């Protein structure tokens, strides 16, 4: 049952990422084509500034999930209701503070950006974009965490797939009607409000959750333990665009956001393979199944790093040709930045490597033990990015991210292998070394892999297929040489799950 849920979580999340990528591909292109790079940069910048409200979450999400694993496994409904009530109260407080933050941002932000638009234009856009974020905190965040802890991430994915389908359809229709960017955002935002409302309704109906019965004085213990981890994540997700907004131009923000669009698509696919698995690991830890945890994680680690190797190697080779085609008719900014593109992919590849180890660490509730590294990551990223942005522009902020990511990823690998799984860290480094070797080999022969000139999406797709096949075969062969037994075992597990689904 545990394996089946994990497979379903991964499968539905993969489908979801396709729709997220399509939405992320369509909307910026429409905005750039109809309103210009500055407006696209403005929308990206506002979205990042609004995301800073998540600092108030204090990292409570992973903490809540880690304390839900045990009562869920024991079917302790009363304990679950107590935890959910305290969590909902916490998130609703954030929602109300968010309203104040929006008001401050709507007043102050128009004065710090360099754009030839009125203050009312900018402020109203801030309010429109903020609506769906408010709804997420007020209605849906608590029940999202419950579904994740209950190994039902697939429910979240199905709801979001429907929402993204509707949003894509709405945006395309509105673009053809030549509406303003404000109208475009109003309709898409209202569609996204459906997501938290549906999650809320689903959990309360299916699980018969009644928070009126909860202990109103229940307090989530150690809720500040995840603070440092959370701040590090928020800094990682938002520092670069914030630094560019403050020390560069909105057109540079637009360039960054276009490259980020491609990288986020790859990150989303990678995240899909780890989505919901932290709950499986948390269940094993709660039941003290140490040997089973060590064995299953070892298999997952190999498969995950193989997928990471293939996707990020392809991204390094194909990102610049893709951006050239994507921005072919956009002439108000220079979007061809090969060095930046490669550095950005490398930084996010380092981030992706950490995910399996982060999942184990969070599932074990080891937030205090790893918080020093989180502060180091934050400070390193901010300082290096600010120092280098004036001299190197967007390349400078990418370098800052690479250095910070490397430090933090090494910490997670060490902590997981030595403190939780109690195995040698050399095992993980050996698997990561294969990733590095594949990237180097493919990069060296990349010019010979292009079967057509990259002048259209169709040609790019043909080249991408060749690069993908070559990289996949190379990755599989190298891993099979060193981990043939583990690979065969992992494939048998997947096969057994698929056969059960057919039955």
N, C-alpha and C positions, 0 to 999 in steps of 0.2 A: 504493500500500500504506500509506504514511504517513497519507494523508487518510482512508482507510478505517478504520484503527485509531483515529484521533482521533475519528471519527464514532461508532464503536462504543463507545469509552470514554465519550463524552458521553451517548449514548443509554441505556446500561445504568446509568450513574450517576444519570440523571434518574429512572429507574424505582426505583432504590434509595432516592432521597430521599423518594419517596412513602411507602415502607414505614417509613423512619426517622421521618417526620412522624407517621404513624399511630401508631407505637409511642410517640413523645413526646407525642402527644395523649391516648392511652388511659391510660398509666401514672400521670401526675400527677393526672388526674381521678379515677381509682380510689383513689389514696392520699388525696387531699383529701376525697373523699366518705366513705371508710371510716375514716380515721385522723385527719383534720383538717389544717388549713393548717400547723400547727407541725411535724408529721411530714413533710409534703411539703417544707417549708423545710429540715428536718434532712437529708433525703435529698439535696437539691440542694446543701446546704452541704458535706456529707461528700464528695460526688462532686467538688466543686471543690477541696477540700483534698487529696484523693488525687491530683488532676491535677498538683499542684505537683511530684510526683516527676519529671515530664517535664522539669523544669529540668535534671536530670542528663543528659538527652540531649545537651545542649550544642549543639543545632542541627546534630547530625551527619547527620540525615536528608537535607536538601537537599545537603549536601556529598558524601555517599555517592552520591546520584543523579547529581550533576554529574560525578563521576569514573568512573561506570559507563557513561556515554553512549559514550565512545570505544571501550573494549574490547567493548561490545555491538555497536557498528557494525562493528568489525573481527573479530567472532566469536572474540575471544581468551579462550577458556574458562579458561585457567590464571590470567590476570589477574583474571577475574571471581571465581574461587574464592578467590584471595588476598584480594580486597576483602570478599567475603561472610564469610570466616572472621574477619577482623579486626572486621567489623561485628557479627557474632553474639557474639563474645567480649565486645565492648563492652556490648551490650544485656543479656547474661546477668549481667554485673556489676551493671547497674542493677537487674535483677530481684532480686538478692540484697540490695542496699541497700534496695530497696523493702520487703522483709520487715521490716527494722529500722525503717524509717519507719512502717510500719503499727503495729508494736508501740508506738512512741512516741506515735503519734496516738491509738491505742486507749486509752492511759493518760491522756494530757493533754487531748484534745479534750472529753470529757464535762464537764470542769471549766470550760470557757470558754463553753459554750452555755447559754442560759437556756431550759430545757425541763423539764416535769414528768415526766420519765422517768428510770428508774434508770441508773446508769453502765453496768451490764451490758447493758441494752437498747441504749444508744448504741454501746458498744464492739463488741458482736457484729455490729451493723449495718455498722460500719466494715470489719470483717474479711470479711463476706459480699460487700460491694460491691467490695472490693479484689481478689478472686480473678481476675476476668476481666482486670483491668489487668495483674496479675502474668503471666498466661498470654500476653498480647499481647507483653510484653517478652521473656519467656523462649523462646517458641516461634515467634512470627510476624512481628515487626517487620522483621527482616532480609530476609525473603522478600517482604514487602509492598513494601519499597523496590526490590527487584530487579524485581518485576512492573511497578511504576510506571516505572522507568527503561527497561524493555523495551517500553514503550507497551502494556502489557497490563493496564491498570487495570480493564478490563471483567471480567477473571477475579475480581479482588477484589470487584467489585460483585455479580457473580452469586452468589458465596459468601455475601456479606452479605445479599443479598435473601432467600436461603433461611433464613439464621439469624434474620433479623427476622420472617419469616413464622411460624416456629416459636415465637419469643418472644412475638409478639402473641397467637397461639393459646393459649399456655400461661398468659399473664397473664389473659386473659379467662376461661378455665376456672377458674383458681384464685380469681379475684375472686368468681365465682358460688358457689364453695365456702366463701367467707368465711374464708380463711386469714389468718394474721398477715402483717404487712408483711415480717417476716424470711423467712417461707416463700416469699412472693411473689418476693423478691429472690434467694433461693437458687436457685430454678428458672430464673429468667431469666438469672442469672449463669452457671450451668452450661451453658446453651444458647449463650451468647456465647463460652465457652471453645472451642467447636467451630471458630470462625472462624480463629484463629491456627494451630490444629492442621491444618486443611484446607489453608491456604496453604502451610504447611511441606511437607506431603506432596506437593502438586501440583507445586511448583517442583523438588523433588528428583527426582521421577519423570519429569517431562516433559523437563527440561533436563539430566538425568543429572549433577546437581551432586553432587560428592563432596568435602566439605571436608577429608577426611583427606589429600588430595593438595595442599592449600594450603600456602603458605609461612607457617609458624607465627610467623615474626619480622616479617611484613609489617606496616607501620605506615601508617595513613591520614594522608597529609600534609594539613596545614592544617585538621585536624578541629575546631580551636577557632574557625575563622573565622566559623562560623555561630552562635556563642554569643550575641552581642548580639541578632541577629535572632530567635533562638529565645526568649530571655528576654522580648523585646518581645511576642511572640505569646502566651506563657504569661500575662504580665501582662494583656494585652488580654482573654484568655479567662476569667480568674479573679479579677481585682482587685475588680470590683464586688460579687460575692457574698461575697468574703472580707471586704471593708470593712463590708458590711452585717451579716455575722455578728459581727464584733468590736465595731461601734459602733451597731448597731441591734437588731432582733429577728428571730427566725426567721419570724414571720408576714410581715415585710417581705421577707425572702428568698424566701418563697413567692410573694408578689406579683410580685417581680422575675422569678422563674423562669417564671411563667405568661406574662408578656409576652415573655420570652426564648424561650419555646417557639414563639411565632408567628414571631419574627424569625429564629430558628434554621432554621425551615422555609424561609423565603425565602433565607437564606444558603446553605442546603444546595442549593437549586435553582441559585443563582448559581454556587456552587462546582462544580456538575456540569458547567457550560459551560467551566470552566477545567481540570477534572480530566483528567490525561493529556496535556494540550497542552504542558506544560512540557517533556515528553520529546521532542515533535516539534520544539519550538524548540531544545532542547539538541542534537538530531541535526543541525539546520541549522547551528548554531554550530560543532559539532565538525567539520563538513565545509566550514566557511568559506563558506557560501552566503548572503552578506550581503544581496544584492539580493533574493533569494527570501524571506529572513527579513523584510526591511523591507516587502515587498509583502504577504506572508501575514499579518503582524502587523497591518498597517493595516486589512485586511479584517476580521480577527477583532476588532479593537478596536471597530469600528463596530457589528458584530452584538452583541458582548458588552455594550456600553454601552446599546444599544437594549433588550436583555433586562433589564438592571439597572434602567433607567428605568421600564419597565412594572411589574416586580415590586415595587420599593420604593415607587413612587407609589401603587400599590394598597394596599400595606401601611400607608402613612401614613394613608390614608383609612379603611381597614377594620379596623385592629387593635383600636381601642377597642370598636366594636360587637361584634366577635367575642368579646373577653374578657368583655363584659357577659353574653352568652349562655352562654359556657363556664362562668362562675362563678355562674350564676343561683341555684343552690341552695346556695352556699357563703356563710355569713354570719359567719364568725369573723374576717374581715379585709376591708378595703376594697380591692377589686380595680379599681375604676373610677378610673384615673389618666390622664386625657387628655394632659396636658402631658408627663408621663413617657413615655407610649407613643410620642408623636411624636418626642421627643428620642432615645429608644432606637433607633427606626427610622432616624433621620437619621444617628446615629453609625455604625450598621452599614452604611448605604448608602455612607458615606465609606470604610469598610473595604472594601466590595465593589468600589468604583471602582479601588482599588489593585491588585487581583488580577492583571490582565493584565501590568502593569508589574513586579510582584513576580515573576511567573513567568519573565519574560525575564531579570530580574536574577539570579535563582537559577540559571536554566539556564546563564547565562554564568559562574557561579561568582564573582560580584562580591559577596562577603560582607564582606570587609575594607572595601571602598569605601563601604559603606552602614551600617556598624555604629554610627557616631556618632549618626545619626538614631534608631537603635533605642534607645540609652540615653536620648536626649532624650524619646522617646515613653514609656518606662517611668516615668521620674521625673515627667514631667508628669501622667500618668494617676494615679499613686499620690498625689502631693501634692494635686492639685486635688480628687480624690475624698474624701480624708480631711478636708480643710479644709471642704468643702461638705456632707458627709453629715450633720453634726450640725444644720446650719441648714436644709438643703433635703431631707434624706432621700434616697430613691432618685433623685430628680431631680438632686441634686448629683453623684452618681456618674455619671449619664448625661452631664452637662456635662463632667466630667473626661475621659470617653471621647471625646467629640466633639472637644475641643481636641487631645488626643493623636493621634487618628486623622487629623485635618486636617494636622498637621505632618508626619507620617510619609508620608501619601499624596502630598503635594506633593513630598517628596524622591524617592519612587520614580518619579513621572512625570518629574521633571527628569533623574534618572540614566538612565532607559531611553531617553528621547528624545535627550538630548545625548551620552551616553557610549557607548551601545550601538548604537542605530539611526542616530544622527547626523542627526536631523531636528529641526525647530523644535518646541518645546514648545507653541507656540500651536495646533498642529494638534490636540493632545489636549485643550487647554482649550476649544477651539471645540466639540468633541464633547460634553464634559462640560457646557458651557453649555446645550446642548439639553436635557439631563437636568433641569437646574434650571428651565428655562422650562416644561417639561411638568409638573413637580411643582406649580409656582405656578398654572398654568392649571387643572389638575384640582382643586386644593384650592379655588380660587375658585368652581368650579361644582359641587363635590361634593354639596351639598344637593339640587341639581336632578337628580342622577344616581340617587338612591334611588327605586326604583319601588315599594318596599314598606317598611313599618316593620320595623326590625331587632328582631324579638321571637322569632325562631326560626332554627335553622340553615338551613331551607329558604328563608326570606325573605332571610337574610343572603347565601346563595349566589346568589339571583336578583340582588340588588344588586351582589354581587361580579362577576358576569358582565357586567353593564352597565358598571361602572367599568373592568373589564379591557378590554372591547371599545373603549370610548371612548379610554382611555389608549393602547392599542395602535395604533389608527388615527392618533391625534394624533402619537405617536412616529414612526410610519412616514412620515407625510406630511412632518414637519419634517426627518427624516433624508434622505428622498428629494429634497427641495428642494436640500439642500446636498451630498449624496453619492449621487446617482442612479447614476453609473457604478460606484462601489464596491459598492453594494447589488446591482445586477444581476449583477456578477461573482461576488459571494459566493453568491447564490442559484443561479447556474449550477453552482458547485462542489458545493453540497449536492445539487442535482438529479442531477449525474453520479454521485455516490456512491450515491444511492438507486437509480438505474437499474442500476448494477453489482451492488448487493446483490440485486436482483430476478433478475438473470441468473444 
